[in-house]
Amino acid sequence: MEIHKIRLIAIASGLAALLCISAVSRAENNESFDFFQRVRDGDLDKVRQAIQNGANVNEDQNRTTALLIASAHGYNDIADLLLENGAHVDCRGGHEQTPLHVGAQKGHAEIVQMLLEKHAKINSRMIGGQTPLYLACQEGHNTVVKLLVKNDADVNLITNQGFSPLYVAALFGHLETVRLLIENHANPNQQAEGGLTPLHIASLKGYTEIVRTLVQKGADISVKTDLGQTPLDAAKAGGHKETVSFLESIGDKDQTSQRH
């Protein structure tokens, strides 16, 4: 009988201990949630208070961190506070993005500047090979593009599929971004997967001014994809008469110069 009582007491004690651990765990999870929510809300004073109360500035919650959140929202003061309290400037989130990737994609120039001053890796790559510059070019955030290029971002780094910042700028029709990249020695003839060049994609989309800019800066109008298509073929496939006319005029000039 005594042994049975002892066992019951032991079981009860064990359950009590588990309940205590569970309660502590829930409390910690709630504190973590509150801290992340304060960052999302952009509440600087409450974020500061949470840090003073021991919040972990580098906690990873579902593949995100407080600094990634602040960078995405453009919360300059909160990002600065986190960095001053030891947040890892090159922490990684989903798809291996860093705060610099997030800030660049969202066009937050002040965040980007701050991260660069804290020695963020400017050419860090996501799981697909995208760099912060690539993402800024994709969105046409020219202020950020200038900032990254000024700080020696590699304008010719390509993704895993061979797409360059110039290619993605051409793809989305960002003329000024294309000009910025060309001025900073981006390769207009870089071929991506399938043999596509920035000129191919701009021709297919019918972005005549981008096509004109690329040709003026040395893009090869005779380059072919793996399927043997030229930029002119791409323009015809897209049904873009103005672009077709321009490329045909360039081709005629080349043939005339060769005859002479």
ABEGO torsion letter per residue (X at the ends): XAAAAAAAAAAAAAAAAAAAAAAAAAAAAAAAAAAAAAAAAGBAAAAAAAAAAGBBAABBBGGBBAAAAAAAAGBAAAAAAAAAAGBBAABBBBGGBBAAAAAAAAGBAAAAAAAAAAGBBAABBBAAGBBAAAAAAAAGBAAAAAAAAAAGBBAABBBAAGBBAAAAAAAAGBAAAAAAAAAAGBBAABBBBGGBBAAAAAAAAGBAAAAAAAAAAGBBAABBBAAGBBAAAAAAAAGBAAAAAAAAAAAAAAAAAAAX
